[in-house]
Amino acid sequence: MPPQTDQTPLPTRLEHFPISIFGMTMGLFGLTLALRTGGFGLTATIAAVIATGVLILLGGFFALKAVRHPGSVVAEWAHPVRMAFFPAISISLMLLAAFLRETNPGLAAPIWIIGALGQAVLTLAVINTWISHRAFGPGQLSPAWFIPAVGNLIAPLAGAELGFVELSWYFFATGLIFWIVLLTLVFNRLVFHDPLPGKLRPTLVILVAPPSVGFLSWLLLNGGEVDSFARVLLNIGYFFTALIALQIPALAKLPFALSFWALSFPLAAITTASFRYGALVDSGFHRALGYGLLVVLVLTILGLIARTIRAAMANEICQPE
């Protein structure tokens, strides 16, 4: 028999409202940046309004959960996988600031400061937990661990041009070193230990994000110059995109879970990187690649939205695990 699910309406099942749902807002804001970089300004603005509304809505639910069920939030923080998603909130704020920096820098700056402060605190807190007396096993490691530390690479997307140059270098350096460290650990786990469980397998796509975002941030910190290091980062991003493409048939067979939103932001990042590189070096191939990736990104997000709504209506999310 299929497992029984709680039939209580979604908004009242706050105790099981998952922190991982903020992967959705990262993906939606990533879409806004990809659309704008690709030249779809009006569509990008509409997408940004929608993404901001979703962030406010989800943030309100999670804040209410923290008030009514603080023990549940503490339990998520203590969970070796779920704790990695707490910085998705601060990353979403920095992505919003990145979208606003060109049209409304006066609003983008305070949003970036709030997001960057939250990211800095959460990065230290999570890494301190990793190296504390608590022991973690290889089976608890997944690409989702990239979010707290490697997510720092996102900070320069807005910070570098809003005047927070030194802080942007701090975040970039932190994200870069932990990308190298965690990439090594994650591949050790993937090669020499048991496969990722079903719900975590979509997080493999996160491997695409660090080099893609790193490329975009490096351009801003390096005065917009496409140097050798920029090319290295971009092509690492393409390699991981090709590698993950081989995993798509297996991922498509898995039942839907909120972790599938992990597909969205990395795909948005490599799409934006392709558009940016194509514009800077006048490469028609990379611009065409960007448009192709954008189509895949839009279809992916539309599919994720439809599956999420269907799951919510069927009371399949916000359930105890």
LINFENNOR-V712811 format. One line per field, one symbol per residue. ss: DSSP state (H for helix, E for strand, C for the rest). phi: phi as a letter, one per 30 degrees, with the letter a starting at -180 (. if undefined). Layout:
# LINFENNOR-V712811
ss->???
phi->???
This chain:
# LINFENNOR-V712811
ss->CCCCCCCCCHHHCHHHCCHHHHHHHHHHHHHHHHHHHCCCHHHHHHHHHHHHHHHHHHHHHHHHHHHHCHHHHHHHHHCCCHHHHCHHHHHHHHHHHHHHCCCCHHHHHHHHHHHHHHHHHHHHHHHHHHCCCCCCCHHHCCHHHHHHHHHHHHCHHHHCCCCCHHHHHHHHHHHHHHHHHHHHHHHHHHHHCCCCCHHHHHHHHHHHHHHHHHHHHHHHHCCCCCCHHHHHHHHHHHHHHHHHHCCHHHHHCCCCCHHHHHHHHHHHHHHHHHHHHHHHHCCHHHHHHHHHHHHHHHHHHHHHHHHHHHHHHCCCCCCCC
phi->.dddcdddeedccdecdddddddddeddddddddddddjcddddddddddddddddddddddddddddbeddddddddddcdedceddddddddddddddddcbddddddddddddddddddeddddddecdddcccedcdaedddedcdedddedecddccjcdddddedddddddddddddddddddddcbdeddedcdddeddeddedddeddddeddciiddcdddddddddddddddddeddeedddddddbddddddddeddddddddeddeddchcddddddddddddddddddddddddddddddchcchcdc
